[in-house]
Structures are given as C-alpha cells and as structure tokens.
Amino acid sequence: MTPQGYALHIGLNAVNPDSYEGWNGELFACENDAAVYKALAEKAGFQSIYPLLTKDATSQNVLQHLSNAASQLQAGDILLLTYSGHGGAIIDTNHDETNNFGEMDGFDETWCLYDRQLIDDELFECFSKFKPGVRILIFSDSCHSGSVARAAEAVTTTTDAATYIRARVAPLDVLVRTYNNHKSEYDGIQAQLSAGPADIAAYVVQFGACQDDELAMEVWGNGMFTAKVQEVMKEEISSYTALFVAIKQGFSAQQHPNLFHYGNKAYDFLAQAPFSIQPLVGA
C-alpha cells in the first residue's frame, strides 16, 4: 500500500483581539512561512495538504485536522505539522510541565491561534490518538514558554514592513490578562487532558526555532528559522539529524534551533531523508 502524507501548515500574521484582551499579535511573515512548508510538502509528494492562515487558523480547525489525520493515517504514513506564529504560555494547572533543563517552570507552552491559545498538552492528547508506526514531523517557528517569561518586549528595529524584525513571542502582560479573563476556559481544557509524550504510540520528530529562553525572530519576509530550512533543503540532506546540523549553522548567538523526538522509539525515523513519505526499510 502506498504510504500517505498529510500536511497541515499553520501561519498567523495576526490573532483576534477579542480573544487576547485587545492585542492583535501582528506579524508579517508567518503566512509566507506556511507557503514555504507547503511547497516542501508538494515537492515531496504529500497527497493531502492543508494551509490554515490567520483567521482560518482556529483551535477548532487545527484540532479537527489532527483528528482527521489520526483517523486516516496508518503505520508507515506521515503527518507534517508546521506552525508559524506567536508562542505563548499559560499557568500549568495540572503540574506536568518541565522546561528543557528538566526543571518545573510552572507554564504550559502554547501556540497563539486566531481564537485562543492551543496548549501543548492538547497536542500530546491529539498525538496519542495516532496509530503505532505513524510518523509525526513538526516544524515550529515560534518562541517557547521560557521566552515569554524572560522577554520584556518584542524586538523591533525598523518601521519598514519589508524588513521589519520582530520576535514571535506574545507579551507577558497580554498572556496574564488573557488567562485571568478566560481562566475557566483554559483550566477546563487542561482538566480534560491526561496524555503526555509517554502515551504516544506514534513517533514525533519536532524542530523548534529556538531554545526555551530565546526569541524566534522574523526578518526579510520569513522567520529566520524557516528561511534556513528553505535554504538547506535546496541541497540533498540524508537524515533529520543532518538537517538539524545544517540548520544550526549560520545562526547568531541569540537564536539556537532545537530538536526534540519522543514517542514509541521502535518507530524512530531520525535517520530518514527529510520530508520523505516513504518510511525507512524495516520501519
């Protein structure tokens, strides 16, 4: 049976101010990033490709697509999930969250979708629905919870929209007000979630734009991380490990991309050629 590829590309140049206490989260390059990953999926031959841009990038749409993918994909198939937008954080009410150093940091990381923040535990819950042997590949060009806690303000160095430099991190005061005024909604979501990385029967390879205490920047029409992925993928790359090494080269001292992988190690696909729909022989 021919392996199937399902690609979901999320890019938000703004969020709904009504959901974020008047903050619109303006960015310039996230929809462009989604187009970059969509082109990579098309080149790789993914059969099902879905962009969700700004107003269409709602929690309902994202969760529905992940549910559809979990139902459709079988062992040997692949989900490509990409996100470009603001990273956020909310209070970790189920006390499951640790930072990259293994220390409890008190926050759940989030993606700032158009209508609300999508909590990382929601992604784990979705991933736990995928069948054993499914490959889940993620590229997240956004900041982390540690970035939110440490960043006083977004970095802006020019007013020229074509070269605007911005950090993809939601302001801490916005996140605090948003959580306080929507506490019952976010606490209710967390109360219904129980799955974590250990409950995932598929395998997840996740690339991140920066370390937990750094800022993911966008400039010249793309996120710096996504632009590097696009540049590197013009060459022949043998594995995801090699892709990570190539992506890291040339970044400034202020931004260091990250690579996580978790789930059922029997289906580890780090040695596979990047974006390939074909699984490893014997996998």
N, C-alpha and C positions, 0 to 999 in steps of 0.2 A: 504494500500500500504506500502511495506517495506521501511523504511527510508534509504536514501542513504548517504554514506560517501565518500567525495572526499578529498584526502590528497595530498598536494604539499610540498615537502621537499627540500629546497634550501640550499646548502652548498658550500662555495667558499674558497678553500685553496690558491687562487691567483686571480688576475684580469689581464686584458690585459694592459700591459704597454703603448701601443699606445693610450689607452683611458684615461690614468691617468698620462700623462706627464712623462713617464719613470718609474713610480712606479709600482711594481708588486704585492704589498699587500700580501706578503707571510704569510700564517698561516699554522698551522699543523693539526688542529683538527676539522675543520668545516665540512668536508665530513664525519668524524666519527659521528658528532652530527646529521647530516641528517639521518644516519643509525639508530641512537637511536630512533628518532621520527618515522622513517619508521617502525621500529619494534613495537612501541607502536600502530601505526595505524593498522598494521597487526593483532596484538593481539586483538584489539577492533573490528575487522571485517570490516574495511573500504573496500568498493568494488573497488574503483579507487584510486590507489596510484602511485604517480609520483615523483621520485627523479630528481632534476636538480643540477648537480655537476660541479663546477668550469666552464669550457669552455661552458657547456650547460646552465649555469645559466645566460642567456642573458635577457635583458629587453623584447625583442620580445617574447621569450619563456614564461617568467613569466606572462606577460600581456595576452598572448594567453590562457594560462591555466586558469587564473582568469576569462577571458571572457567565456571560455568553461564551467567552474563551474557555473557561473552566469546563463547561459542558461539552464543547466541541472538540477540544484538543485531546489527543491520545498519546500514549507513550511514544517518544520519538519526535513529537511535534514541538513547536517553539512559539512562545509568546515574546514579542518585542514590545516593551513598555517604555516610553520616553516621556519625560516631564521637563518643561522649561517654564520657570515662573518663580515667584517668591517662596522661600522656605519660611516656616513659622514654627510655633511651639505652643502647647497648652500644658496646664498642670497635669501631671501624671497621677490620676486619681486611683489607678489600680496598681501603682508602685511596681511596675515591671521594667522600667526604663533605665538603661545604663548608657553612659557615653562610650566613646571609642576606647577609653582607658579602663573600662570595666568598673567605673565608679558611678553610683547612683547620682543622676543630675537633676531629678525632680521634674523633668519635662518629657512629654511625648513629642517627637518631631512631626511636622505636618507639611503638606503641600497646600498652598493657598489657592484653592479652586474658586470659581467665579462666585458661588453661593455660600461657601463655607470652607473651613479648613478640613482636609482629609487627613485623618490621624494615621500614623504608621502602623498602629495595631489593626486598623481596618484593612490595610494592605496584607498584613500577615494572615488575617482571617480569610481574605479572598484567596491568597496563595495556598492556604491549607485545603481548599476545595479542588485543586488541580490533581490530576491522577499521577501516580508514580511514573517516572520516566519523561514527564513533560519538562522542557527547558524554559526557564523564565529569565529573560535578559532585560535588564533595566539600565537606562541612562538618565540620571537626574542632574540637570544643570540648575541647581538652586543651592541655597545655604542650609545649614543644619541648626538644630536647637541651640548648640553651643554658640553659634554665630549670633543668634538672636540675643542671648544673654550677655554677650560681650560687645556687640556693636552699638555704639552710641547713636549713630545716624548713618544713612546711606551715603556713599561717596559719590559726589558729583563734581566734575572738574570743568565742564563746558556746557553752554546752553545750545550748542549746535546739535540738532536732533540726529544728524548723520553720524556724529562722532561722540554722542553722549555716553559717558561712562557711569554706570550705576551698579550698585550691589543688589543682588537678588535676595534681600532679607527684609522681612516685614518689621517695621519699627516696634520696639518692645512696648511702648505705651499703647499703641494700637492693639497689640495682641492682648494686653492686660484688660483693656476696656472691652474688647470683643468677647473675651472669655467671661468676664464678670457679668456682662449683659446677656449672654447666651449660655450661662453656666448649666442650666438644666438640660439643654440640648446636648452639649458636649459631654457632660457627666453621664447622661443617659446612653449615649453612644458607647462610651468606654465601659459602662456596666454590662453591656451585652457582648463584649468581646472577651475571648478566652484564649485564642490561638496565638502562638509565638513561633519563632523560627524552628524550634524543635518539632513542631506539629506539621511541618511542610513535607509532604511525600515527594513532591517535585524537587528540582534543584534550581536555585536562584543565583545568578551572577549579576551583581549590581555595581555599576560605575557611578561615582559621585564626583561633582565638580571641585570639591574642596574638603579639607579636614573639618572636624567638628567645631573648631574655634576660629575658622577662617571665613572669608567672604567670597562668594561666587560672583564674578564680575561679567558685565556685558559691555561690549565696545565694538564699533565698526560693523554694526548690523547683525551681530550674533553674540551669544555667550562665548566667552573666551574658551571654555571647555569644549563646547560644541564645535566651534571653529577648528579646534585642534583635532577633534575626532574626524571631521570632514577632511582636513589636510592629510592626516595619517592614512585614512582609508583609500587614498589615491594610490597607495603602494600595496604590494602584496604582503599581508600580515598572516603569520602562521597560526596564531593562537590568541586567546583573550589575554593571557599573561604577557605575550609580546605586544599586544595592543596597549596594555596598560603602561608598559615600559616606554613605548613610543609616545604616548600621550603626555606623560610626565615631563619629557624633555622639552626644554624651552620655556617652561612656566617661570614666572617671577617667584621670588622668595615669599610672596604674600599669599600665593594660592597653590596648593598641592592636591591634585586629584586623588581620589580614593577608590579602592576596590574591595568589595565585600562579597562573600559567597557563603551560602548556607542552604540547609535543606537535607535531603537524602543523598549522602555522599556517594552512594552507589551510582548516581547519575551525574556526577561531576562532569561538566563539559568545558572546563577551562582550557583544555588542550585543543579544542575545536577551532577551526578557522572562523573569525568573527562574522556574524550575521548569516552564516550558512544555515540553510534549512535542513540539510542532510545531517543526521546525527553521526556521532563517531561510530566506527565499526565496532560492534560488540557492546555498544551502549544500549 
